[in-house]
Amino acid sequence: MRRRFVLNLCTIAVLVCTVANTISIAQQKSLKEQLVGTWMLMLTSTKLPDGSDIWGSDPRGLLIFTDKGIFSLQLMRSDRPKFASNSRLKGTPEENRAAVHGSIASFGTYTVDEANKTFTFRYIGSTFPNRERTEETWPVVINGDELRMTHAPTSVGGPPSHSIYRRVK
């Protein structure tokens, strides 16, 4: 009986040490290690100069950071109208305007400044051509599976905006 008690106590001690070590290792991850993965947009505060929400009431977005320093970002309104012709090459002026104003996609490389808690996007391609061959540095905070970042400047010329993403598991 006493031997079983000691064995159980040792097993519990090993489990506690393992969990504590795992938590310690997770807390020691670099910002870049924490960024790597796929993130789904939960909320964004991007406003047009007139104060209205550019991405509408139910924005969609995906942000991917690879461990090789590549990123991909897509944002869009969920209420964009479908093209009546079912061809993106035959959209009406109104459909094309809604598609361009209601979405943006970019990709390129990124670097992380651990000391300043920022990352810098270097745009290779974007549906907003003015971003290509430019770079932007954004502050970021990661708390568990939540990523918060500040965009300044925005591609629509409004005030700085804030976005919250949730890690996709």
N, C-alpha and C positions, 0 to 999 in steps of 0.2 A: 504494500500500500504506500509506504513512504517512498519507495523507489519510483513508483508511478507519479506521485506528487512532484518529485524533483524533476523527473523527465518532462512533465507538463510545464513546470515553471521554466525550465531551460528552453523549451519550444516557444513559449510566449516571449521570453527575453530575446531570442533570435528574431522573431517576427517584428517586435518593436524596433529593434536595431535596423532591420532591413527597411521598414517603412520610414524611419527617421532618415536613413541614408538616402533613400529615393527622393524624399522631400528636399533634402539638402542639395542633391544633384540637380533637381528641377529648378531650384531657386538660383543656382549658379549658372544657368544657361545664359549665353550672350543674347543681346537683342536680335542679332541676325538669326540665331538658332530658333528664337521664339517666333520670328516673323515667318520662317519657312513653312509653307503649307497653303491651303486654300481657305479663303475667307468669304463669307456671304454677307452682303450689306443688310444691316438691320434698320439703320436710320441715318439720314443726312439732313443737314440744315442749309444746303445751298440755295441761295435766293437770287432771283433776277434783280436787276436794278430797281424795278418797281415794287419789290418786296414779296412777290409771289414765289412759291416753291417751283424750282426748275424741274425737279424729278417727280412732282405730283405727290399724292397722298400715299401711294404704295410703290416706292421706288424699288427697282431690281438692280442688283450689282454683284459682281464677283471679282475678287482680287486674288491673284496667285503669285506667290514668291517661291522660286526654286532655290535649292541650296547652291546652285551654280551662279546666282546673281542675276537671274532673268525674272521679269515680272510681266504680268498680263492683267489688264484692268478693263472691265466693261461696266457701264452704268446706263440705265434706260428707264424711261417712264413705262409703267405697266398699262397705261391707257392710250398708247399710240394706236391710231386707226390702221386697220389692215388695208392693203392696196386692193382696190376693186378689180384691177386687171390680173391680180395674182402674180405679177411680174415686177420686180424692183426696177427694171429698166423702163417700165411703162407707167410709172406713178404720175399722178396729176401734180401740178405745182403745190397744192395744199398737202397732198400725201407726202411728197418729198420734203416739204418744209417741216412737217410734224416729225418725220423720221430723223432728220438732221438735228432739229432742236431738241428732240426727245431721247437722244442716245449719244454716247461717246464710247469709243474703245481705243485703247492704247497698249503698246508693248515696248519693251526695251530692256535695259539693264538697270540694276540698282546697287547702291553701296549703303552701308550703315555707318553712322558715326555713334559709336557706343557712348562716348563721353557726353555728347549733347542730346542723346536719345532722339536722333533724327534719321531719316533715310533720304537718299537722293535718287530720284528717277532720272535716267537718261533716255529720252524718248527716241526710239528708232522709227516707229510707225504709229500713226494715230488717225482716226477719222476726222480729227481737227488738225489739218496739215500744219498749222502754225506751231504746234507742239514738237513737230519732228526736228531732230538735231538740237533740241533745247534740253535743259535740265531744271528740275524743281526739287527743293529740299523741304520736307515736311516733318514737323514734330510728331512723335508717335508715343503712345502709352499702351502697353500690353499688360492686362491683368487676367491671368488664366487663359480662358478661351475668348476673351474680348479684346479687340484692337480698336483703339480710338486714335484718330488722326485729324490734323488741321490742314486745310487746303488754303493756301494764300500764295499767289492770286488764283482765282478761279477762271475757267475758260469763258465765263459769261460776263466777267467784269463786275460782279457783285462783291459784297463784303466777304471776308474770310468765312469759310464754312467748316463744319465739323462732321465727321462721319464715324459711325460705330459699325464694326464688323464682328461677326461671330465665326469662330473656327469651324470648318466643316470636318466632321469626323467620319 
